[in-house]
Amino acid sequence: MCPRLLLLLALCGAGPTAAARSVSLRGVWRIRSGNGSLELPGEVPGCVHMALFQRNLIQDPYYRFNDLNYRWISLDNWTYSKEFKVPFDVSKWQKVNLIFEGVDTVTEVLLNNVSIGNTNNMFKRYSFDITSVVQAVNVIELHFQSPVLYAAQQSRAHSSYPVPPDCPPSVQKGECHVNFIRKEQSSFSWDWGPSFPTQGIWKDVRLEAYNICHLNDFTFSPIYDNHAQEWNLEIESFFDVVSSKPVSGQVIVEIPKLQTQQTYSIELQPGERIVELFVKINKNITVETWWPHGHGSQIGYNMTIHFNLDKGLKLKKSAKVYFRTVELIEEPIQGSPGLSFYFKINGFPIFLKGSNWIPVDSFQDRVTSDVLWLLLQSVVDANMNTLRVWGGGIYEQDEFYELCDELGIMVWQDFMFACALYPTDESFMDSVSAEVAYQVRRLKSHPSIITWSGNNENEAALMMNWYNIDVSHLDIYIKDYVRLYVENIRKIVLAVDKTRPFITSSPTNGLKSIREGWLSPNPYDTNFGDVHFYDYVSDCWDWKTFPKARFISEYGYQSWPSFSTLEKVSTEEDWSYKSRFSLHRQHHENGNNEMLLQAELHFKLPQSTDPLRAFKDTIYLTQVMQAQCVKTETEFYRRSRSEIVNRQGHTMGALYWQLNDIWQAPSWASLEYGGKWKMLHYFARHFFAPLLPVGFENQGVFFVYGVSDFHLDCTVILTVRVHSWSSLKPLCSHVTKHFVIKAGEAVRLYQEPVSQLLRCGNCTRQSCVVSFYLSTDSKLLSSTNYHFLSSLKEAVGLHKARITAIISQQEDAFVFDLETSAVAPFVWLDVGSIPGRFSDNGFLMTEKKRTILFYPWKLTSKSELEQSLHVTSLTDIY
């Protein structure tokens, strides 16, 4: 965050007399409870919970049952205060503003005992004119109102009709009426997270003093002119002119690597003004476009803008500009009803592979640059190209989007409305309008953001009648929905950003929803738009369970995080699957049982009589189940990209729920709290690979498809092997002829009746397993995939595998040379709390030896890894 502040200070310097002065109010403030019984120092940016924790006045809020024990914190009304000196003579400045980049959430702001304004929206910047109030020495106070009590009060005040839901399900142990406060919706609890409704100044706060005029904001949009076949740049600069006379001058825009320099004359009238510049990029220079990860490079160009204004006023702004186009294609498909739903980047159709992003922590001041980098690097390391920033969390910090730009991660950006209906009274709508305008202006220059989406699941909530609304009253809520998302949010977005599509909801039927008055009777129609799909009861190994939809933006299964992650927030009495802690941590109704029921379809449940061993084994098995379920489902979606079967198909996106965890608990995540990879994340690295062989059965026939994300055709050979569970040597190997997999397509490479496969070595379904991979004559092109011919609880010939590991260091990584005595499914290498990831994990070991690398995230040693290593395979839990 610091470089941004320095940039702002540099921007303000000018000529013989400074154009502006900026004073940061970050640092230590005083925090006081409602009745004054508790007073303590606290950091800004920050929140009350973390201030209390850092002063050892409370335990780690995530420890055991502290989400319940510390409810009192969010029910109190806290005050933040600070005394500060202004290091310049305030009387010499025409205007002084107090700027909050983010306040969480409901406050009255006082400066020197004078009320200067209120805040009630976590998602917008607040600027207060304090010119007539500020002194050389000042006292600032923010009187916070409990977000829980405020939300309840707002709900009571909305007496004309209810706005459901009132409260979350009791299993979530949350607070009520979160839809009445413009605050992180999941902070009142969710089915994967705790209730910690925070209070605090969660972003930067500063004073800005200036004369003549001030550049308040700056944004830009690269636009491609199809007709002229050239790039242009639209730049908007937002000024506050405090001079009583117009301010004139020149603006020079420079992009050196594109040999582009243009000069403009401007005249700014007094008041708040917007300067719009249209820059033509030099046609004689080739513009390198920004591509998603796996599709090309992420080239950006440094741009500098100089404002040389009257009275020697000089302002300078620098930014990185990326060039790319995005289109959402909804058009008829031959042989299928409905419309396509896919994205083109720079004119090329891209299959969106990835996951859904939730808030990284209940306490945003713990989300450091290192934490963000680790999570986002894990995204691209798993061959993902997309994250959906889910609508019940927050609009992420600037650094998140900057990293996505640099790493080539496309962002589907929800607006922050989720799983609820919302009020549409004037004050609420005005607040939302300001929020949306601010966020779009802040974010629209990022090439990573490829679409805006109005909300999460609210079209579905209304039209599938989740809240049992009387049919005679439905029209009220339909009008409110259109008023909020279409007439307000959509209108603002389209007015200020013409470079990317806007989707009203997720899931939605896209153009069909629009034609039906913005709300479709069935928003889950697989022939239109995107769908969310969850089914915990049906057999997840049966691909026919899953919808052959155009785009699946949510799907998934739960698992438990590793014992080393849980151990940090629990005690010995908690370490069993049916403990009070295990039930408390599960926020999805019947979730713990659902995991075991799904696992039991194909695996024997752990049988150890040692309670701790049984708990660890059950954790392992839930991760095996989750990984295998999401693998089967994702592979089905990827192989469906090029075909229409029974009038359905052309799937062009798979974003599983969810990427990350907000705390240490069972959830749908593939990354645990702290960033440790679950087995699912290792599997994602394979099932999202750019070139992938997918195996499946249909009516007794075994098929292999080749799936390619490449931009060029690819010539491959497929090798199919049959292995016996009882032998480390393959029984048979079949090598196909050369096939061409066309660019961006999925094609059938192989089919064989299972009965024919079983003739190899007198196999039965229970005694053998199939593996397969893609190669050229001399080079491996894909990792080895596999197909189980029966449930593993019915496997015949599986022996307990003794797996040894010899560890050695190789530059910054560590080499694990593994050796097994028997075929071993789901081999899991765990080094406890040592931060890092393996090159592969959870794998099927069909050969005697295998080498795996470990990439540490912090300094470690060979001896530390040897002491921490624990190897588990499936037969170890029986």
N, C-alpha and C positions, 0 to 999 in steps of 0.2 A: 504493500500500500504506500510505502514511503516515496518511491519514485514519482508517483502521481502528485503527491503534495509538493515535491520539489519542482515539478513541471509547472504547477500552478504559481509558485513563487517566482519562477523565472518569467512566466508569462506576464507577471505584474510589474516587472522592472522596466524602466524606460528613461531615456534621455537624461537631462540634467536633474530633473525632478521626477521622482518615482510616480508612475501612473496609478499605482495601488499598493496597499500594504495588506498583508495577510497574517493573522495571528492564530495559530493552532491552539485549541483548548483541549486537545487530547491530554491524557495523563491521569493524575490522581485527583479524584473528586471526593466529596463527603457524601455518604449515603445514610439516610435516617429512616427508621420504621415509622409507621403511621402515628403511634402514640409516643414516639421519641425514646422508647426504652432501649433501642438498639441504634448505635451510631458507629460507623466504621468507614475507613477509606476504601475506595473502589476504583478500578481502572476504567477509563473511557478511551476507546470503545469497550463495552462490556455490559454485564447485566448483574442484577442483585444476587442471583444464585451463585455465580462464580466469585463475586466479591466475598460472600459469606464463606465459601469453600476455601478461597485463598487465605483467609484469615483464621482458618481452622475453627470457625464457628458452626460449621456443619460438616458432615462426612461427604465423600464423593456422592453427588446426587444419584448416580447410577448404581450405587451399592445396594444390593438386596432389595428391600421394600421402600427405599427412600423416596420413590415417586409418590407414595402415599404419605410417608412421614413428613414430607416437606411441602404438603399442599398449602400450609399456612403462609408460605412465602408469596405465592401468587394471589392469595386472598387479601393481603395487606396493601395499603396505599403508601408507597415509598417516595422519598424525596431525594433528588440529586442536587448538590450545591457545590459551588466553587467560587473562591475569591480570586480575582486575577487583575493584573495591571496591564494597561495598554502601553506598549513601549514607544509611543509617539503621541504627538499633540493632536487629539481628536478634533479640536476646533478648526484645524487646517484642512479638514476633509469634508467634501460636500455631502458624502453619503457613507454611512457605516451600516453594514448588514451582519446579522448573526445567522449563520447557515448550518443547518443540521442535515447531513447526508442521510441519516436514518435514525428515527426515534421509535422505540418499541414500548408502548404504542400511544396510550391516551394520557396527555399531560396538559397542564397549564404552565406556560413559561413566564418567569418573572425575572426582570433585570433591575437591580436596585429597588426592589419592592414595587416595581411597576409591571403590571401584566402586559406582556407584549404579544401574546397570541396563544393558540392552542394547537395540539397535534392529536390526530386520531387515526393515522394511517402509517403503518410500518414501512410501506413500499414507496414512499415519495420523499423528495427533498423538501425541506422547509427553509424559507428565507424570511427573516423578520428585519424590518427597517428599525434600527435602534439609534439613528442619528441624534435624536432629541433626548435620548435617555442615557447613552453611554458616557462614562466619566473616565478619569485617569485610573481610578481604582474602582472595581466593580464587584458586585455579588450577583451571581446568576443562580436561579433555582428552577428546577423542574419538579412540579408536583404531579406524581404519577397516580393514576387511578387503577385499581386492580382490574386487569383485563377480563377476569371472570365475572366480577360484579358489574362492570360496564356492559359486557355482552348481555347479561341477564336483564339489566335495566333497559337497554335498547330493545330487547325482545318484548318486554312488558309494554314499552311505549308504542310498539307497533300493534295496536289493539284491534285494528279493523279486520284483520284475518291472520291466521298463523302462517309462519314461514318455516316449514320443516326442513330437517329433523330438529327436534328440540335438543336431544342429548345423544351421545354415542352409545352403542351397545354396552351393557354393563361389563362385559368381559374386557373392555378397553380401559376401564377404571379412569375415565376422563371427565372433562368439564363440559358444560352445556352452552348452546347458542353461539358457537364459534362463527357461524355465518353472519352474525350481526357486528363483527369487528374486523377491520381490514388489517389482519395480522396473520402470520403463518398458521394456516388452518390445522395442520397436524400438531401444533404446540398444545392443543387441548386434548390430544391423544389420537392414535390411529391403530389400525389392526397390526402394525409392526412397530409401534413406538409409544413412548410414555407421555404422560401429561405433565409438561413443564411450561406453563404459560409465563414466559419471562417478562421482566420489566427492565428497561435500561436504555442508554444511548448506545445503540449497537453499531453505529458507523461514525465517521469523522464529524467533528464540530469545529467551527472556526469563525473568526471575525474577518470581514473584508471591508477595507476602507478605500474609497477612490474619489478622484476628481474627474471632471470632463465626461468620460464614459468608461464603461467596463465590459469586457467580454465575459458574459455569464456562462455561455454554453457554446458548443461547437459540434457539428455532426456532418456526415457526408454519405453519399450513396453513389457507387459506380453504376452506370447505366450503359448497356450495350445497345447501339442503334443498328438494328438488323438491316434496315434499308441502306444506310451508308456503310455498314460493316466497320464501325469504329466505336471505340470506347469514349464515353464522356464521364465527367464527374460533377455531381451536384453537391455543392457545399453550402451549409447553412450556419451562419454565425449569429448568436443571440446577444444583443447589446443592451445595456442600460445607459442611456445618455442623460447625464445630470446637468450638463451645460445648458444654459438658457438659450444658447444659439446653436444652429446646426454645426455639426462637426464633419469636416471634409478630409479627404486624403486618398491614398492609394493602397491597394491590396495587391501583393505579389504572391502568386502560387507557384511553387517550384517542386517538380518531381524529377530530380537529376537523371536517374537511370532510364527514364522514359523521354529524356531530352525535351521535357515540357516545362515551359515557363510562361506564365501569362500575367498581365498587369491590368488592373481594373481601377477606375475612379469611383469613389463612393461619397455620398453625403448622407449623414445620419441626423435625422430630426430629433429634437428632445423627446424623451420617453423611452419605452421599451421597443426596440427595433430589431428586425430580422434582416440580415444581409444574405441574399441568395446569389451564389456565383455558379456559373456554368463553365466548366473547364473542358476543352476539347483535347484529348490525348493525341500526341503526335502520331499520325498514321504511318509514318515511315519506320517506326520502331515496333517490333513484335512485342505485344503484351503477353507475358506469361500468366496464365490463369491459375487460380486457387482450385485445388482438387481435394476431395475427401481422401482420408487415409486408405491406402491400397489402390488408389486410382491415379496417382500423380503427386506432384510436389505442392508445397504450400508457400508459393512465392509471394512476397509482399514488397511494396515499394515505399521508401521513406518520402514523406511529403512535408514541406515546410511552408507555412503561410505567414507573411509579414504584413502587418497593418501599420502603415506610416501615416499618422493622422496629424491634425492641426496641433500647434503649440508643442511640437517636438515629441508628441505622444507616439511611442513605438510599442507595438504588441507583437508577440511571436507565438505561433502554435505549431507543434510537430505531431505527426501521426503516421501510422503505417496503413497503406491502402492496399487492399486485395481486390482482384477482379474475378468475378465469377457470375454466371447466370443460374437461376433456378426456376423450374417450371413444375407445376403439379398437373399431371396429365390425366384427365377424366374423359375418356372417349369410348365409343362402342368397340366391343371385341367380337370377332367373328366366332360363331358357334356358342356364344354365351350371352345370357341376358345381362342387363346392367351396364356398368361402365368400369373402365380401368381405374386404378388409383396408384400412381407411382410418380417418382420425382426424377426429373432430368437435371443434371448439373452440367453446365457448359454444353448442352445439347445431347448428353449421353445418358441413357437410362441407368439408374443406379439402384441396386437392391440394397435397402437400408438394413444393416445388421447391427444389433446393439441391444441396449437395455434402457431402463427407466431410472432416472436420477432423483433421489429424495434428499432432504436436508442431511448434511454430513454429521451434524451434531445438534442436540437440543440447545446448545449454548454456542452461538456463532463465533464468539471470541476465541474458541478453541480451534477454529478452522483456519489453520496457518497455510502459508504458501506451500510448505513441504507436504502437508496433508493433501491439499488439492492436487499437487503434482503427482503424488504417489497413486492416487485413485485414477487420475486421467491417463497416466502412463500405463496403468493396468488395463485400461479400456483398449488402447491401441495394441498392447502386447497380446490381447486376446482376439486380435483381428476384427475388432468392432470398428464401425465407421460412424455410429449415430448414438446420441443420448437424447431421450425425451426428458426435459426438465418438467417434472410433474407438477400439476396445478394446485396441490395442497401444501406446497412448501414455500420457497422464497424465490424471487428473481435473484439469481446468484451474483456474487461479487464480480467486479470487473475482471479480476485475474482469472476466474473460471473461463470466461469467454475468450480472453487473450490466449490462454493455454489451448482451448479448443481450436482457435484459429491456427495456432502454431503446429498442433498435432494432427490437424485434418479431421477433427470430430464434428460431424454435422449435429446441429441442435434443433430439435423440435421443441419450441418454446411455448408452453402453456401460460396463459394468464392465471393468476392465483385464485381460482375458484374451483371447488372440488366437492363432489358427492353431497350436494345440498342445493336447496333453492335459496334465493337471496332477496332481500328487500330492495325496493326500487324507489324509495322516497327521495326527495330532492337532495338532501344533504348527503345521503349514501352515494347517489349517482354522481354528484359533483366531486366527491372524494375519489371515486373510481375513475372519473374522467381525467383528473389531475394525475393520478397514479399511472394510467395507461399512457398519457402523453409524455410523461417523464421517462417511463421505462423504454418506450419505443425510441425516443430521442437518444437515450443513453446507449441503447444496444444495437440500433439498426446498422451501424457501420461494420459490424462483425460479419464476415463471410460465412462463419460457422452456422449462424442461425438461418435455417432454410425455410421455416414456416412458423407462423403464429397460430396458436389454437386458443379459442375463447375460454375453454373450461375443461375439467376432467369429469366425464360421465354424467353431466347434468341434463343433457338431452335424454339420455337413457333413463335417468332417475325420474324425470317427469313423464316420459311417454310409456315407460314400463310400470309406472305408478308405484315406485318403491315405498312411498310414504302414505299409501292408502287414502289419497285425496278423493273426496266425493266427486263423481263425474260432473255433477252440476256446477262445481266450483273450478273445474280444470281450466276454463277459459281465462280466469284471472291470472293463473300461474303461467299460462302460455304467453299472455300479453307481457307479463313481467320478464319472462325469459327473452323475448324478442327485444324488449326495451333495453335490457341490460347488455346483451351480447351482440345484438345486431345494430340497433339504433344508437348505441353509445360506443361500445368497445370497437366493433368492426368499423364504424364510421370514422373514428379517430385514427385507427391504424391505417386504413386505406388512404386517408387524407395526407398522412405524413410519410408513408412508406409504400412505394409502388414497386419495390424490387423483389418481393417474395409473397407467396400466397397467404391467405388467412382462412383458417378452418374454424367453424363456429364452436365445435365441440369435439371430444374424442371419447368414445367412438361416435362417428357420424356417418350418414350416407352421402356426404358430400353434396354434389349437385342435386341429387334426389331429395335430400333434406331441404335444400333451398327451395326447390320447386313445390315442396309440400308445406311451405310456410315456415321454413327453418327447423321444423320438428317432424321427423318421420315416425309413423306408428311403430316401426321396428328398426331402431337405430343399429341393430346387430345384423342387418341384411348382408350376407356374405358376397353379394354381387355388386356392392357399392361401398366406397369409402373404406374406413378402417374398422376393425372389431377388437374387442377385449374378450378373451376366452379363458375360463377357469372351469375345470372339472376334476375334483379330487377323488371321486368315487370310481369312475370308469377306469379300466386298465390302461395305464399310460404307455404300455408297450405296444398297444394296438393303434396304429396310425389312423385307423378309420374313426377314432374318437374325435379327431381334430377337424376344424372347419377349413375347407379349401377356399379361403377368403382372398380378397385382393391385397390386404395389408393387415397384419396382426400387431397392434401397438401395445398390447399387454397380454401376457400369458405366463404361467409359472406354477411352481410347487414349492412348498416350504421345506426347510431343513433346520437343524440346530447348528449353531457355531461351534467351533472346536472347544475342547475342554480348557485349553490354555487361555482362551478368550473369556470364557465364563468364570474361570477360577479367580480372576481379578475382582469380581463384583459379588462373590458368593462365599459361603463357608461350608464346612464338611457336611453339615446336616442337609444342605441343599442339593447334594450331588446324587440325585436319583431322578428317574424320569417322571415319577409321580409325586415328587416332593411339593411342598407348598410353594417353594421358589419356582419350580418348573411350571406349575400351573399359573402362578402370578405373572410370569414373564411371557406367557402365550396370550396374545391379544386377539387371536382369531378363533372364533367359536369352534370348539372341538378339534382344534388344529393338531394337538399332540396325538390324538387318536387317529386322525386322518392320515398322518404320516405313517404310522405303524400299519394301518389297514392297506395303504398303497404298497408299502414295503413287503407286506406279508403275501401279496399276490405272486411275488417271484423269488422271495428270499425267506430263509428260516430266520426267525427273530433270535436275538442273542440269548444264550443259554447259561451264561456264567452265574454262579451262586455268589460271587463276590459283588456286592452292590456297586462299588466304584467301577469295577471292570465292566459290569453290565451297563452302567450309565455311559461310559466312554464308547463301548461297542454300539450302543443304540444311537449315539451321536454320529458315529461313523456310518451306520447303516442308513440314517436319514439323509446323509450327504450322498451316499451311493444312489439311493432312490431318486433324490432330486436331480442329480446329474444325469442319470439314465433317462428319466422322464423328459427333461427339457431337451436332451440330445435327440430323442426320438421325435419330439414335436418339432424342433427347429429344423431337423433334416427333412421332415415332411414338407415344411414351408419352403425350404430352399429348392427342393427338387420339383416343386409345383410352379416355378417361375415361368416356364415356357409352354406349359401344356394346359389344355382344357379337357377335363374328364367329367363326364356326366354334366356338361355345360358349366362347370366351375373350374377356377384356377387362375393362372397369371398372378400368383402371389409375388409381391415385390417389396415386402418389408417384414421383418421379424424382430421385434423389440421385447425381450422377455422382462417380466417383472421379478426382481428389481435388481439394480446393480449393487447398491451399497446399503449398509446398516447404520441406523442412527444411535443404537445402543447394543448391548450384548444380550441378544434374545433370539428365539426362533423366528425366522422370517423367510421371505422368498429370495433374499439377497444371494449373490454369488461372491461378494466381498464382505468379510466380517467387519465389525466395528474395529478400526485400527488398520484395516487394509489387507489383512491376511486372506489369501485365496482359499475359498472353499473348493471342493472337488468340481463343482459346477463350472467355476471360472476356468479351470484347466481344460474341462471338456469344451467350453466355449471357444478356446483357442483352436481346437480342432474343427468343431462344427461350423465355425465362422471363417475357416480358412478360405483363401481366394480360389483354390482348386480343391474340390472335395468329392470323393466317391461315397455315395449313399446306398446302403443295402436295405432291402425290405422284402417282405413276402406278401403275395396276393394269391389266394386260392391255390395254395400248395406250390407256387412257383417263386423262386428266389430271383430278384432283380437287383442290378446295380446301375445307378444313374451316375453320370459325371456332371458336376455343377461347376461352372466357371464364372468368375467375376471379371476376368481379364478383358481388355479392350481389343485383343487380337485372338484369332483362332489358335487352338492349341492341339497339337498331335500327341496322343497318349497311347500307352499300352496298359491294359488292366491285368493285374495278377490276382487270382482268387485261390486261396489255400484253405484246405480243410485240416483241422487239428483235432486230435483226441485229447480230452481232458486229462488223460492218464499219461501222456507222453510229451516231451519237449521237442520232439521232431515232427514236422508236419507230415500228414499221411499222403496228401495229394497236392499238386500245384497245377493250376491251369493258367496259361498266358494267352491273352487274346491277340488278334491282329491289331494293327494300328487303327485308331479312331481319331476323327477330328471333332473336337468339342468347339462349336462356334462361339465367338465372343459373346459374353453375357447370356449364355443359355444353359439349360439343363437337358441332357440327352440320355436316352437309354443306351447302355453299353453292353449289357449282359443279361441273359435270363436262362434259368435252368430249373427244371422241376426239382424240388427238394429231394424227392425219391431218387433222382439220379445222383445228386450230391452225396447222398447217404451210402451209395454203393462203394464209395471210397473207403477202404479199410474196415468194411463191415460196421459202418457207423450206425448209430441210432440218433434220434434228435437229442436224447439225453446224454449221449457220450461224446458228442463232437460240437465244435464251434467253427465258424467260418470267419476268415480275415481276408482283406483285400486292400490293394493300394494302386496308385497310378504312377507310371514312370515313363521315361523315354528309353531308348536302347541302353543308355549309359547312366541315367540320372533319375533319382527318386523325385517325383513331383508333388506327392501328397504324403501325409502321415498314413499309417495303417489304420483302417477302420475295421469294425468287426460286426458280426450279426449272431445273436444267440438263437439257437434252434429250439430251445425250451427254456422254461424258468430255471434259474440256477438252484432253486431248492430241490429240483428234480434231477440235477446233474449227476451223472454216473462217472466215477473214475477220478473225481477231484480228490487230491491228497493234500494234507496239511503241508504248506510250503515253508521251508526254512530259507529265509532270505537274508543274506549277509551283505554288508556295505563296507567298502574300503574308501575312505575319504582322503582326498588330496587337494592342495590348492593350485589353481591355475590362474595367474594374474589376479583379477578382482573377483573371480568366481571360485567355487569349490566343485570338484568332480566327485560324484558318488558312483563308484563301480559296483554294481549290484550283481549278485549271483543267487539263483534260486534252485531248489531241489525238485520243484514241480511246477506245473502250469499254475499261475496265480492270477485270479481276477481281482480287479480294483485294488491294485497295490498302492498303498497310501504311505508316503514319507512325511513324517511330522517332526519338526525340530522345536516344538513348543512355542515359546514366546520370542525366539530369535527372529527378528524381522527380515523378510526376504521371500523369494519365490523360487520354485523349481522350474526347470525347462519343461517338465511334464510330471504328471502325478495322477493317481487314480487309474492307472493304465492296466491293460491286460498283458501279463508277461507270459509269452508262449515260447520264449527262448531262454536258454540257461543264463546268459549274461546280457546286461544292459547298462549303458552309461547315461546318467542323468546329471545335469548341472544345477547348482544352487547359486542364485544371485542375491547376495545379502544387501539389505537396504541400510544397514549400519555395520560398523566394524565388528567382526566376530573372528573366531579362530577354529582351526581344525579340531582341537581338543574340546572346545565348547560345543561344536556340532556333534561330535562323537558322544558326548555325555547326554545331549538332548534328544538325539535321534530315536524315534520309535517307528518301526515298520509294521503295518497291518495289511493283511489281505483277507479276502472274504472268509476263508476257512478258519481264520483265527478267532472269529466271534462265535463259533459253534463248540 
